[in-house]
Amino acid sequence: MKKRILISDIAKALGISVTTVSFILNDKAKEKRISEALTKRVLDYVKKVGYKPNELAKSLRTGKTKILGLIIEDISNPFFGNIARLIESKVYEQGYRIIYCSTNNDVEKAKELIQMFYDRQVDGFIITPSDGLEDTVKQLQQNNIPVVLFDRYFPGLETDYVGADNFQGAFDASNHLCQQGYRRIGFVSLYSDQTQMKERSDGYMKAMDNNKQQSFIQKIQMDASDEEAMESLREFICENRLDAVLFSTNYLAISGLKAAKKFNFTMPAVIAFDDHTVFKLVEPAITVVSQPIKDIAENLINILLLRLQGKIKATRRMVLPCELKVRESTKVKVTS
């Protein structure tokens, strides 16, 4: 590792004062009436020797670290992983760096991570909030730390938010199943107060009501093991003789596919909320409700950067349309 070059080294090499070098490097040459010739000489030398400013000292001086905190549910989930990658690329272009981690919907872990990022003086947060995190988010706001939520939000808290139109996405998926001739359509979700889950459930229920179909709903515990989830899904699908199922998450749909294989029953027509690589590989390929990942990532960064620059005051809430990607798992039902 090369020795760090200090401002004092630059001053000594050029035969000028440390103060003069500091003024030039902090864009104060004109203000301090330093000549253009000397300014150019210093900047050329800095470029030549590869001087890097001390980021800690810079952050202490400006009050900004140019680091953002991204706290998501599960980085291994393609939905969150792809958004994290896009956000990282976008903020890098704007001169920021990002640190991110997963909470696995553990509220205590989420609180610890937010405190750790706060102690490290990140400039702002993008958070997928767990149940019970409302007071922590409110505290960040009270401390004037910009926060943008995504995927879900707290109804009673005014925060910037970016997410998909979960209600319409679930409604369109459920309506598609009805139009394809399916009549015993189930909905699989989680025991959770998270807004996106409620909106997806409401969309399913609205479609069932509009099509005058009976509703079948199964909720899985968020901390259920694979075995528990598979057994619960086998019982739900088989005992209700379902001919179609809408899964509220991609990982629940994967549990359903695993259950069918383990317990040797025929999987009914399937739609999953959020795409996954697996869904294109299995036969039949799985129809999905695809969230606009690129648009979500871009809006998250745009809103957070505008907040950091003090360019917006009113709360921003962006609800973006989903796309129903129809594949082989929801072909028209053939009746005998």
N, C-alpha and C positions, 0 to 999 in steps of 0.2 A: 504493500500500500504506500502510495506517494505521500510525502510530508505535506500537510496542509499549509498553503500559503496564506499569510496573514496580511492585514492592511499595513502593519508596520514594516513588513518585508518589501511591499510595493513602494512605500514612502522612502525607505532607505535606498532602494535600487535607483529611484528617480531623483533623489536628493531634494525631496519636498516634505512638508509636514504630514503627519498622520491625519490631522484635521482636514487638510486640503483634499487628500485622497478620499476621505469619508464623505465630504460634501459632494464630490464628483460622482461617487458610486451611488449616492442617494438622490441623484437628480437635482442637486441644489447649486450647481455650478453657476448658472445665470443669477440666481438669487444672491449668491455670495460674490458675484462679480469676478469669477475666475475666467481667465481668457479661454477662447475656443481652442487655441493652439495647445495649451496645457491640458485642457479637458481631453482633447483627442490623443495626446501623448499618453495620458493615464489609461484611457480606455483601450488603446492599442496594446499597451503593455499587459493589461489585465487579460485581454484575449490571448495574447501570446503565451503567457505563463499558465493559463487555465485556472485563474482564480475563481473559487466558489465562495459565495458569502456564507457566513455562519447562520444557518436557518434559525437556530434557537435565539441568537441575539436579535435577528431580524424580527422574529415573532414577538419578542419582548418589547421591541421598539414600536412595532405597528399594531400590536394586539391581535394579529392574524397569523395563523399557522399554515394556511392554504391546504389544510387537511380536512376531509369530510368523513363522517362516520356513517356507514351503511349497515343497518341491523335488520336481518331478514330471518324468515322462518327456517329455511333449510337450503343451504347452498348446493346440496347434491340434487335437489329437485330441479329439473330442466327449466321450469318457469322462472324460479328465483335465480338460478345460475346464469341464465341467458340475460336477464335484466341486470344482474351485477356486472357482467362482462361489458354490456353496452354502456352502463353508467361509468364504469372505470375508464373506458375509452373516451367518452364524451368529456369527463371532467379533466382528463389529462390534457386535452386540447385547449382547455381554458386555464391551464397553469395550476391545477389542483391535483392532489393525490388523495386516494381513498383507502380507508381501512374498513374491512367488513368481517362479519361473523354471523353465525347462526344461533338462534335461540331454541329451536325445536319446540316452540310454543310454551317454553318454561318461563313463566313470568319473573321468577326470582333470578334466573340466569340473565334475563333481559335487563332487569334493573341493575345488576352488577356490571354488565357490559356498558350500559349507558353511563354509569358512574365512572367507569374506567376511561371511556372516551372523553367524558366531560373533564376529568382530571388532566387529561392530556391536551386539553384546550382545542378540540376540534372546532372548526368554525361553524359547522351546521350538521344536521342529522337528516337522513332518510330512513324511515322506520316502518317495518311491517309489525304492527303492535300485537302483542299477546293479550289475552283477556286479563284485566286487572292492572294494565299499565297506564291507565288514564291519568292518575295523579302524577306519575313520573313525567309524562309528556307535558302536563300542565306546568310542572315545576321548571322544565326547560324553557317554556314560553315566558314564564315570569322572570327568568334570568336572561331574557332577550337572546336566547339561542334559537336561530331559525330551525324549524322542524317541518318536514313534509312527510305525511303518512301515505302509504300505498297498500293496495289490495284490500284493506279494511280500515275502518275509522271508528271514532267514538261519537255517537249521535249527539251527545250533550256537550261536546267540546268543539269550539271553533278552531279548526286547524286547516292548513293547506293539505289538499288530498288529491291523489291521482289514482284512478282505478278503472276497471272495466264495467260495462253495464251488465252486471250479474243477473239482474232480473230478466232483462230482455234475452240474454244469452240462454238462460235456462228455459224461458218460455218458448223460444224458437226451437230449441232442441226437443222439448216435450211435444210441441205442436207437430214437428216433423214426424215423430213416432206415430202420432195419431193419424196423420195423413197417409202414412205408409201401411195403415191397416192394423196396427197393434192396439189392443184393448186392455190388457192387464199390465200397466206400465208402472214400475216401481221407481222410487227415488232413494238413493243412499247418501247419507250425510254424516255429520259428526255431532256429538253432544257439545255444542259450543254456542256462545253468545256473539260470536264474530259476525259482523254485518254482512260480509260477502256470503256466508252460509245461509243466513236468513233470507237474503235477496234471491239466492238461487232456489231455495225452498218455495218462496212466494211465487217465483216465475213458473215453477213446476205446477203448483196448486192452481194458479190462474189458468194454465193451459188445460189441466184436467177439468176444471169447472167449465171452461168455454166449450170443450168437446164432450161434456156430459159423461166423463169417465170416472170410475172409482179411483181414489188415490191410495197408494201403498207406500209408506215411508218407513225406512229403517235408519236408525242412528247408531253410530259406532263410537265407543269411548275413544277419546284422543290418545290415551296411553295404552290402548289395547295391543296385545301382542299379535303377531302374524297369525298364530294359531287361533286365537280368540276371534279375530276379524274374519278369518276364512270360515269358521264354524257358524258365526252369526250370519254371514252372507249366504252360505249354503241353505240354512234354515229359512231365511227370508225369501230367497228365490224359489226354492223347491216347494215349500209348504203353501205359498201363495200362487203357485203355478203361473209365475210371471212370464210374459212373452217379450218384455223389453225392460231395460233398466237404464236410468240416467244416474251416473255417479257424479257427485259434486266435486270430486278432485281426481287427478290422474292416479294418485297412489291407491285410492280406494278401488278404482277400476282394475288396477293391477292385482289387488287382493282378490277381487272377484274372479279374474282369469285364473289365478292360482288355485282358488277354491274349486272351480270347475274341473281343473286337472286333477287335483288331489282327491276329490270325492266322486269323480267320474260322472258328472252330470253335464247335460248340454247347456251351454251358455245361451241365454236368450239374446235378442237384439241389444246392442250396447252403444251408449254415447257417454263419453268422458268429458268432464270440464277440465281443460288444459291438455295440450298435446304431450306426447312422449315418444321417444324413438321406438319403444316396444310396440306401440300401436300401429306402426307401419309394417312391422315384421311379422306379426301374428296373422293367422288366417281364420276368419276374414279380418281384413284391416279395420281398425276401430274408427268410427265417426267421432269427431271431437268438436267441442266448442273452443275455438282458439282465441286467446286474448291477444290484443295488439301490443306485443312486447316492445317493439321498437318505439312506438308512439308513447307508451307508458314511460319508458326510460328517458326519452327526450323531454317530455313534459316535467318529469320529476326534477331533472337537472335545470331546466330553464326556470322553473319556479324558485328552486333553492338559490340559484345564482342571482336572480332578481331580488330576492329577500336579502341576500348578503350585500348587495349593492345599494340597498335601501330604495329600490325603484318601485316597489309595490307596498301598499298598506292594507287594502282589502283582502280578505281571505279568498284564496283561489281553490276551486273544486272542479276537477276535470273528470268527467265520466265518459269513457271512450267505448265505441261499439265493438262487439265481438264478431267473429266470423264462424259460421257453422260449416265445417269441412266434412262433407258427406263421403263416406267410404263404404266398404262392402258389408259392414256389420249392421246396417239398417236398410237392407233391401226391402222392397215391397213384400209384405207378408202373404204367403201363399196359403189359402184356405182350402181344405178338402171338401 
